[in-house]
Amino acid sequence: MFDSYEDIFKKRARRYHQAMELCPLARATEFSLAVQYLNIKSNMTLFDIPSGGGYLKKFVPVEKVNYIFVESSDDFASHCPVNDHSCTLLSGLTELPFASHSADRILSLAALHHVENKQKFFRQCLDLLKTDGFLVVGDVDEESKMAEFLNIFVNKYNSMGHEGLFFTKNIEASLKDISLEVVSNEYKPFFWEFDSIQKAIHFFRDLFGLDLATDKEIFSGIEEYLGFGDGASLVSINWGLRYLCLQPEKQVQFNE
């Protein structure tokens, strides 16, 4: 049975957040790439759906951005940074209770593979976006080492299992009936960075809920499915996402 984002992180949010607290910069490149695609400017309203613990904010170099952290998990929501320019709202990912045309930017990072009805999610984002807004979605490709790691290794060693519905080759075609125009569609390889192999193993255990795996099995899984690279840190683990940048289709105006 397919478990939704809401079902999964009702149980796993605490350990996921522990991983992000242990190694807050491990996924820095992943977040920084998303920020580049978002092209955020001051005074814009940015919806982060889902937000996890609000990790995106530390990677946005622009001041006076209005953040709306959208989460289904109370545990995640409790960690989102809240101030005069940011708030947290509890909501399911396909039931977004927000005013139409209220978002300048929307980000959904590394979570859409936990959403079964992607069409509904995209339609709601379209309704939420201003006419000149952008939606950026970053996720795993179906035919990738990351997909194998998640749906084979994590599925085996996480007692909840893992069934990710990843980006397919026809992702652009699936959007044609939703009035979202593809501005860019790019796969970006990068590293997750750690200062020790032990921290990397702890990070993977908590981020992916690998409660059935020993340290040795986690190391072997990383080595077999992902591999190590030559990055900026002592331990650099191969990862990568496809980043889709979408905008509402321009409506043709006819003179009467």
Buried (B, 14 or more C-beta within 10 A) or exposed (E): EEBBBBBBBBBBBBBBBBBBEBBEBBBBBBBEBBBBBBEBEEEBBBBBBBBBBBBBBEBBEBEEBBBBBBBBBEBBBBBBBBEEBBBBBEBBBBEBEBEEBBBBBBBBBBBBBBBBEBBBBBBBBBBBBBEEBBBBBBBBBBEBBBBBBBBBBBBBBBEBBBBBBBBEEEBBEEBEEBEBEEEEEEEBEBBBBBEEBEBBBBBBBBBBBBEEBEBEBBBEBBEEBBEBBEBEBEBBBBBBBBBBBBBBBEEEEEEE
